[in-house]
Structures are given as C-alpha cells and as structure tokens.
Amino acid sequence: MSYLVPVRGINVSKCLTLLNRQGAEAVASEVPGYIVSRKKVDAPHLGLDWIEIPDEAYEHYARKLPDAIPAVKPGTPIQVVQGPLVGFKGIVTTVYAETNMLVVNLWAFGKTVRHEVSASDVKLLPLPDWV
C-alpha cells in the first residue's frame, strides 16, 4: 500500500526531508500541495493525514521531474521558482539524488544562506561566461 499525503502549513520540501529521514520513501506529487509515500511513518508533530492508495497509483501521483534534474551537480547555478524563497539565486553545494533534494547557498539579505530545496523547485541557470 502507498499513501497520498496532503501537506498544509509546512513547506513540501521540508516535509519530504523530515519524512525521508524516517524512511518514508516520499516524493513530491504531481498534484500541488501533496506528497506520495511508499511507507507510512510516525510523524505526529507534522499533523499529516495519510490517505491509502494502491501501489499502482504511486507512479500516477509522483511528480515527473524534468530531464535536466540529473544534470544538477555541485557548483550548478540555480534560481528558486517555487516555495518561500522564489526568485533567489544560488549555487548547488550538495545533491541528494535518492530524495531529489538539493542543498544550495542562496544570496539573500546581504549574505549567503544555506537552504535545502527540492530539485523540482529550482530552475537551472546558465554558467557565467567567465567560468
């Protein structure tokens, strides 16, 4: 059995990180505001509703990531296109391929801020000419 989980009041990327640390095998859903998970984990602090779906439906609900995502590697310039940091630009420092999560250094508020985002929440930027 798999699960469809509505995510309210918490960033989807952050929720994915928390659930996957507990072994949920969760990914962002094609449906905005939802994630799908192969396993149900105990996370009462998140206040999530776990809706059972057939295993066959997992692939239907799972987000199809753009083909460019496998090209993301440390040093890749990105811009956040979804979530609370929309518009911020930065550089990828770490790639977690199994969860499609990226650790990025964003230039925000006059300093560099380390942040974890879903690979589907960013767009790749071209490398500067001087690189």
Backbone as ProteinMPNN parsed JSONL, in Angstrom:
{"seq_chain_A": "MSYLVPVRGINVSKCLTLLNRQGAEAVASEVPGYIVSRKKVDAPHLGLDWIEIPDEAYEHYARKLPDAIPAVKPGTPIQVVQGPLVGFKGIVTTVYAETNMLVVNLWAFGKTVRHEVSASDVKLLPLPDWV", "coords_chain_A": {"N_chain_A": [[0.846, -1.176, 0.0], [0.496, 2.255, -0.741], [0.754, 5.823, -0.029], [-1.06, 8.881, -0.171], [-0.451, 12.136, 0.709], [-1.718, 15.027, 2.027], [-0.211, 18.201, 2.329], [-0.149, 20.729, 4.531], [0.46, 23.972, 5.761], [3.177, 23.603, 6.067], [6.299, 23.63, 4.435], [6.616, 21.84, 1.424], [9.059, 20.718, 0.565], [10.552, 20.688, 2.962], [8.952, 18.983, 4.474], [9.206, 16.606, 2.977], [11.92, 16.087, 3.412], [11.967, 15.619, 6.21], [10.247, 13.36, 6.418], [11.555, 11.462, 4.763], [13.921, 11.094, 6.119], [13.042, 9.425, 8.05], [12.578, 7.156, 6.654], [10.443, 7.055, 4.783], [10.297, 7.024, 1.984], [9.294, 9.077, 0.298], [8.009, 11.317, -2.221], [7.566, 14.394, -4.07], [4.273, 15.223, -5.145], [2.495, 15.128, -8.279], [0.263, 16.57, -8.02], [-0.201, 19.727, -6.731], [0.781, 20.606, -3.402], [0.657, 18.125, -2.239], [2.203, 15.048, -1.227], [3.556, 11.847, -2.129], [3.967, 8.627, -0.76], [5.751, 5.622, -0.202], [5.823, 4.304, 2.171], [4.301, 4.45, 5.4], [5.066, 6.58, 8.017], [5.691, 7.325, 11.471], [4.888, 10.432, 12.374], [3.8, 12.475, 14.23], [4.161, 15.138, 14.958], [4.007, 16.577, 12.633], [1.386, 16.519, 11.875], [-0.029, 15.14, 9.779], [-2.328, 13.806, 7.334], [-2.754, 10.559, 6.307], [-3.531, 9.126, 3.368], [-4.6, 6.156, 2.1], [-3.537, 4.619, -0.889], [-3.582, 2.573, -3.864], [-0.633, 0.67, -4.741], [-0.101, 0.897, -7.476], [-1.027, 3.411, -8.074], [0.863, 5.093, -7.087], [2.94, 5.795, -8.916], [1.392, 7.254, -10.692], [0.669, 9.55, -9.221], [3.154, 10.535, -8.469], [5.55, 13.086, -8.926], [6.749, 13.947, -12.088], [9.924, 14.529, -12.778], [11.8, 17.134, -14.426], [13.906, 16.463, -17.31], [16.342, 17.707, -17.018], [17.121, 17.614, -14.378], [18.83, 15.382, -13.538], [21.248, 16.469, -14.382], [22.044, 18.252, -12.513], [24.565, 19.224, -10.37], [27.037, 19.665, -7.774], [27.991, 23.059, -7.653], [26.449, 23.978, -9.712], [24.645, 26.715, -10.996], [21.551, 28.015, -9.828], [18.037, 29.028, -9.747], [15.495, 29.678, -7.463], [12.196, 28.663, -7.998], [9.829, 28.008, -6.835], [8.069, 27.957, -3.757], [8.905, 29.446, -0.518], [11.165, 31.003, -1.041], [11.157, 32.081, -3.604], [12.608, 33.324, -6.542], [15.141, 33.837, -5.505], [18.623, 33.424, -6.12], [21.294, 31.055, -6.472], [23.944, 28.699, -5.661], [24.373, 25.245, -6.133], [25.351, 23.058, -3.575], [25.256, 20.483, -2.53], [23.923, 17.359, -3.628], [21.194, 15.278, -3.197], [20.364, 12.606, -4.575], [18.622, 10.413, -4.178], [16.413, 11.443, -2.858], [15.763, 13.618, -4.344], [16.554, 16.117, -3.444], [18.221, 19.235, -2.867], [21.027, 20.915, -1.537], [21.613, 24.246, -1.24], [23.479, 27.273, -1.624], [22.232, 30.316, -1.136], [22.052, 33.723, -2.183], [20.985, 36.017, -0.066], [19.424, 38.682, 1.58], [21.757, 40.162, 1.897], [23.742, 38.355, 2.523], [25.197, 35.02, 2.386], [23.06, 32.269, 2.417], [22.457, 29.084, 3.587], [20.396, 26.542, 2.326], [17.9, 23.989, 2.035], [16.331, 22.555, -0.721], [13.767, 21.21, -2.876], [14.593, 19.493, -5.866], [12.81, 19.91, -7.881], [11.883, 22.412, -7.384], [13.502, 24.342, -8.393], [15.143, 26.148, -11.069], [17.55, 25.605, -13.6], [20.343, 27.688, -14.141], [22.255, 29.363, -16.693], [25.81, 28.866, -16.925], [28.083, 31.432, -15.954], [29.927, 33.471, -18.315], [32.611, 33.728, -17.628], [33.355, 31.432, -16.349]], "CA_chain_A": [[0.0, 0.0, 0.0], [1.177, 3.548, -0.771], [-0.022, 6.859, 0.643], [-1.137, 10.246, -0.667], [-0.425, 12.927, 1.938], [-1.84, 16.474, 1.847], [0.734, 18.949, 3.152], [-0.682, 22.061, 4.807], [1.137, 24.697, 6.829], [4.601, 23.286, 6.11], [6.907, 23.573, 3.116], [6.656, 20.471, 0.895], [10.456, 20.259, 0.578], [10.923, 20.402, 4.338], [8.197, 17.792, 4.86], [9.858, 15.471, 2.327], [13.172, 15.832, 4.122], [11.657, 15.018, 7.516], [9.692, 12.014, 6.238], [12.554, 10.56, 4.193], [14.881, 10.764, 7.185], [12.437, 8.329, 8.813], [12.425, 6.008, 5.771], [9.125, 7.037, 4.147], [10.389, 6.923, 0.52], [8.297, 10.035, -0.183], [8.374, 12.254, -3.285], [6.537, 15.402, -4.326], [3.206, 14.749, -6.017], [2.112, 15.927, -9.441], [-0.791, 17.441, -7.503], [0.428, 20.671, -5.8], [0.374, 20.525, -2.007], [0.59, 16.726, -1.81], [3.329, 14.166, -1.469], [3.205, 10.43, -2.124], [4.944, 7.869, 0.009], [5.618, 4.163, -0.265], [5.688, 3.806, 3.542], [3.752, 5.364, 6.392], [5.942, 6.695, 9.177], [5.101, 8.029, 12.604], [5.335, 11.828, 12.422], [2.66, 13.214, 14.775], [4.482, 16.561, 15.044], [3.664, 17.205, 11.358], [-0.073, 16.552, 11.76], [-0.378, 14.75, 8.411], [-3.345, 12.79, 7.068], [-2.218, 9.564, 5.382], [-4.618, 8.55, 2.578], [-4.114, 4.949, 1.43], [-3.778, 4.477, -2.328], [-2.931, 1.36, -4.36], [0.753, 0.86, -5.184], [-0.093, 1.304, -8.882], [-1.328, 4.845, -8.13], [2.053, 5.853, -6.666], [3.584, 6.37, -10.111], [0.471, 8.235, -11.272], [0.72, 10.77, -8.435], [4.526, 11.013, -8.282], [5.944, 14.151, -9.853], [7.712, 13.606, -13.13], [10.913, 15.594, -12.753], [12.354, 17.467, -15.74], [15.096, 15.719, -17.696], [17.548, 18.442, -16.631], [17.457, 17.4, -12.969], [20.036, 14.589, -13.34], [22.42, 17.266, -14.707], [22.393, 19.101, -11.377], [25.697, 18.743, -9.586], [27.584, 20.773, -7.002], [28.544, 24.139, -8.465], [25.45, 24.401, -10.704], [23.857, 27.869, -10.581], [20.097, 27.783, -9.879], [17.125, 30.041, -9.22], [14.324, 29.06, -6.837], [10.986, 29.042, -8.732], [8.651, 27.586, -6.081], [8.297, 27.953, -2.323], [9.021, 30.76, 0.122], [12.337, 31.747, -1.497], [11.029, 32.288, -5.048], [13.385, 34.423, -7.104], [16.512, 33.851, -5.02], [19.585, 32.681, -6.934], [22.367, 30.49, -5.675], [24.804, 27.641, -6.184], [24.166, 23.927, -5.51], [26.524, 22.553, -2.864], [25.1, 19.042, -2.306], [22.778, 16.756, -4.312], [20.708, 14.02, -2.633], [19.624, 12.047, -5.716], [17.579, 9.481, -3.762], [15.242, 12.198, -2.409], [15.633, 14.778, -5.233], [16.756, 17.329, -2.651], [19.47, 19.943, -3.094], [21.462, 21.92, -0.576], [22.085, 25.368, -2.049], [23.853, 28.52, -0.981], [21.491, 31.401, -1.775], [22.429, 35.071, -1.789], [19.75, 36.609, 0.443], [19.53, 39.629, 2.678], [23.128, 40.636, 2.034], [24.687, 37.31, 2.933], [24.948, 33.689, 1.854], [22.198, 31.473, 3.295], [22.379, 27.662, 3.198], [18.994, 26.141, 2.366], [17.602, 22.731, 1.356], [15.156, 22.688, -1.581], [13.501, 20.105, -3.788], [15.139, 19.737, -7.204], [11.721, 20.372, -8.738], [11.566, 23.792, -7.014], [14.519, 25.236, -8.937], [15.473, 26.047, -12.49], [18.983, 25.728, -13.829], [20.779, 28.912, -14.796], [23.478, 29.123, -17.469], [27.055, 29.241, -16.275], [28.597, 32.718, -16.433], [30.947, 33.368, -19.365], [33.953, 33.708, -17.06], [33.646, 30.128, -15.704]], "C_chain_A": [[0.891, 1.238, 0.0], [0.249, 4.596, -0.171], [0.073, 8.19, -0.095], [-1.304, 11.12, 0.568], [-0.58, 14.41, 1.621], [-0.914, 17.198, 2.824], [0.202, 20.373, 3.307], [0.116, 22.702, 5.94], [2.606, 24.372, 6.987], [5.09, 23.202, 4.672], [7.025, 22.114, 2.669], [8.08, 19.916, 0.95], [10.901, 19.874, 1.979], [10.222, 19.142, 4.835], [8.827, 16.532, 4.26], [11.141, 15.09, 3.063], [12.913, 15.119, 5.441], [11.149, 13.588, 7.38], [10.738, 11.03, 5.722], [13.658, 10.219, 5.182], [14.37, 9.616, 8.035], [12.157, 7.118, 7.925], [11.116, 5.928, 5.015], [9.161, 6.783, 2.638], [9.345, 7.816, -0.135], [8.875, 10.913, -1.287], [7.242, 13.256, -3.443], [5.525, 14.837, -5.314], [3.038, 15.672, -7.202], [1.031, 16.921, -9.03], [-0.156, 18.401, -6.49], [-0.124, 20.535, -4.387], [0.251, 19.117, -1.468], [1.939, 16.056, -2.029], [2.793, 12.743, -1.519], [4.338, 9.669, -1.464], [4.685, 6.379, -0.14], [5.408, 3.567, 1.121], [5.081, 4.883, 4.425], [4.696, 5.377, 7.585], [5.238, 7.492, 10.257], [5.7, 9.43, 12.677], [4.205, 12.706, 12.965], [2.901, 14.719, 14.849], [4.164, 17.306, 13.741], [2.156, 17.3, 11.144], [-0.574, 16.189, 10.367], [-1.504, 13.725, 8.381], [-2.789, 11.845, 6.004], [-3.382, 8.89, 4.665], [-4.062, 7.345, 1.812], [-4.505, 4.962, -0.047], [-3.106, 3.187, -2.781], [-1.51, 1.667, -4.823], [0.827, 1.342, -6.629], [-0.316, 2.819, -9.02], [-0.129, 5.699, -7.738], [2.694, 6.547, -7.862], [2.706, 7.429, -10.759], [0.581, 9.574, -10.543], [2.126, 11.354, -8.294], [4.88, 12.036, -9.356], [6.977, 13.629, -10.837], [8.702, 14.762, -13.206], [11.44, 15.879, -14.145], [13.633, 16.688, -16.02], [16.379, 16.396, -17.239], [17.996, 18.131, -15.209], [18.676, 16.499, -12.781], [21.326, 15.361, -13.627], [22.856, 18.157, -13.548], [23.528, 18.447, -10.606], [26.238, 19.92, -8.784], [28.264, 21.793, -7.926], [27.576, 24.664, -9.514], [24.706, 25.633, -10.192], [22.365, 27.604, -10.786], [19.346, 29.039, -9.458], [15.921, 29.302, -8.657], [13.072, 29.583, -7.537], [9.701, 28.666, -7.993], [9.008, 27.568, -4.604], [8.53, 29.351, -1.786], [10.188, 31.61, -0.372], [12.339, 31.978, -3.008], [11.851, 33.505, -5.463], [14.825, 34.474, -6.629], [17.389, 32.969, -5.903], [20.696, 32.164, -6.038], [23.124, 29.413, -6.41], [24.521, 26.355, -5.41], [25.46, 23.495, -4.829], [26.472, 21.039, -2.672], [23.854, 18.559, -3.031], [22.459, 15.432, -3.628], [19.792, 13.387, -3.681], [18.463, 11.159, -5.277], [16.304, 10.193, -3.308], [14.955, 13.411, -3.292], [15.728, 16.093, -4.474], [18.138, 17.909, -2.936], [19.772, 20.825, -1.895], [22.091, 23.017, -1.417], [22.513, 26.517, -1.146], [23.181, 29.625, -1.769], [22.042, 32.734, -1.289], [21.142, 35.769, -1.374], [20.06, 37.55, 1.603], [20.974, 40.046, 2.961], [24.133, 39.607, 2.503], [24.321, 35.988, 2.269], [24.162, 32.883, 2.883], [22.147, 30.055, 2.744], [20.937, 27.209, 3.371], [18.83, 24.824, 1.613], [16.3, 22.883, 0.578], [14.985, 21.43, -2.415], [14.059, 20.468, -5.157], [14.06, 20.24, -8.148], [11.324, 21.816, -8.436], [12.574, 24.796, -7.556], [14.598, 25.112, -10.453], [16.971, 26.264, -12.619], [19.27, 27.033, -14.547], [22.032, 28.611, -15.608], [24.703, 29.539, -16.663], [27.508, 30.591, -16.8], [29.714, 32.502, -17.456], [32.346, 33.199, -18.805], [34.309, 32.389, -16.396], [34.371, 29.232, -16.68]], "O_chain_A": [[1.925, 1.262, 0.668], [-0.9, 4.302, 0.158], [1.138, 8.576, -0.577], [-2.194, 10.881, 1.385], [0.311, 15.005, 1.016], [-0.845, 16.846, 4.002], [0.115, 21.123, 2.335], [0.411, 22.059, 6.948], [3.231, 24.818, 7.949], [4.359, 22.747, 3.791], [7.473, 21.258, 3.431], [8.282, 18.766, 1.342], [11.554, 18.848, 2.166], [10.823, 18.327, 5.535], [8.967, 15.516, 4.941], [11.405, 13.912, 3.304], [13.568, 14.125, 5.752], [11.562, 12.704, 8.13], [10.805, 9.893, 6.188], [14.266, 9.153, 5.083], [15.154, 8.91, 8.67], [11.559, 6.147, 8.389], [10.704, 4.833, 4.632], [8.154, 6.366, 2.067], [8.601, 7.377, -1.011], [10.068, 11.217, -1.295], [6.113, 13.014, -3.015], [5.877, 14.068, -6.208], [3.39, 16.85, -7.144], [0.903, 17.99, -9.628], [0.379, 17.943, -5.48], [-1.328, 20.371, -4.189], [-0.216, 18.929, -0.344], [2.711, 16.448, -2.904], [1.706, 12.463, -1.013], [5.51, 10.023, -1.593], [3.538, 5.937, -0.197], [4.882, 2.461, 1.25], [5.316, 6.075, 4.225], [5.078, 4.327, 8.101], [4.301, 8.242, 9.982], [6.875, 9.595, 13.004], [3.704, 13.579, 12.257], [1.949, 15.498, 14.808], [4.062, 18.533, 13.743], [1.7, 18.086, 10.314], [-1.454, 16.864, 9.833], [-1.624, 12.886, 9.274], [-2.397, 12.285, 4.923], [-4.145, 8.154, 5.291], [-3.167, 7.49, 0.98], [-5.641, 5.271, -0.406], [-2.15, 2.744, -2.145], [-1.216, 2.785, -5.246], [1.721, 2.114, -6.976], [0.156, 3.432, -9.978], [-0.102, 6.896, -8.022], [2.958, 7.749, -7.821], [3.217, 8.401, -11.316], [0.585, 10.625, -11.185], [2.272, 12.546, -8.025], [4.553, 11.87, -10.532], [7.943, 12.963, -10.465], [8.35, 15.854, -13.652], [11.524, 14.969, -14.969], [14.354, 16.302, -15.1], [17.404, 15.731, -17.087], [19.156, 18.367, -14.872], [19.51, 16.81, -11.931], [22.394, 14.956, -13.168], [23.93, 18.756, -13.602], [23.46, 17.273, -10.241], [25.92, 21.068, -9.094], [29.004, 21.436, -8.843], [27.846, 25.686, -10.145], [24.186, 25.614, -9.077], [21.966, 27.035, -11.802], [19.917, 29.975, -8.9], [15.387, 28.4, -9.302], [12.891, 30.794, -7.664], [8.606, 28.969, -8.466], [10.126, 27.205, -4.239], [8.372, 30.333, -2.511], [10.202, 32.82, -0.145], [13.403, 32.061, -3.622], [11.799, 34.561, -4.833], [15.661, 35.096, -7.284], [16.963, 31.914, -6.371], [21.003, 32.744, -4.996], [22.972, 29.233, -7.619], [24.439, 26.369, -4.182], [26.534, 23.556, -5.427], [27.511, 20.379, -2.652], [22.839, 19.255, -3.054], [23.327, 14.569, -3.49], [18.581, 13.612, -3.669], [17.421, 11.148, -5.933], [15.222, 9.608, -3.366], [14.012, 14.156, -3.027], [15.061, 17.067, -4.821], [19.093, 17.181, -3.208], [18.865, 21.414, -1.308], [22.994, 22.757, -2.212], [21.98, 26.705, -0.053], [23.511, 29.854, -2.932], [22.447, 32.867, -0.135], [20.301, 36.081, -2.217], [20.859, 37.235, 2.485], [21.36, 40.255, 4.111], [25.263, 39.956, 2.845], [23.257, 35.861, 1.664], [24.533, 32.814, 4.055], [21.832, 29.848, 1.572], [20.321, 27.447, 4.41], [19.553, 24.572, 0.65], [15.282, 23.29, 1.139], [15.936, 20.679, -2.634], [14.003, 21.629, -5.563], [14.366, 20.928, -9.121], [10.509, 22.389, -9.158], [12.511, 25.978, -7.217], [14.18, 24.113, -11.038], [17.578, 27.008, -11.848], [18.534, 27.435, -15.447], [22.793, 27.707, -15.26], [24.639, 30.443, -15.831], [27.334, 30.873, -17.986], [30.369, 31.459, -17.452], [33.192, 32.582, -19.451], [35.434, 32.222, -15.925], [34.708, 28.097, -16.343]]}, "name": "protein", "num_of_chains": 1, "seq": "MSYLVPVRGINVSKCLTLLNRQGAEAVASEVPGYIVSRKKVDAPHLGLDWIEIPDEAYEHYARKLPDAIPAVKPGTPIQVVQGPLVGFKGIVTTVYAETNMLVVNLWAFGKTVRHEVSASDVKLLPLPDWV"}
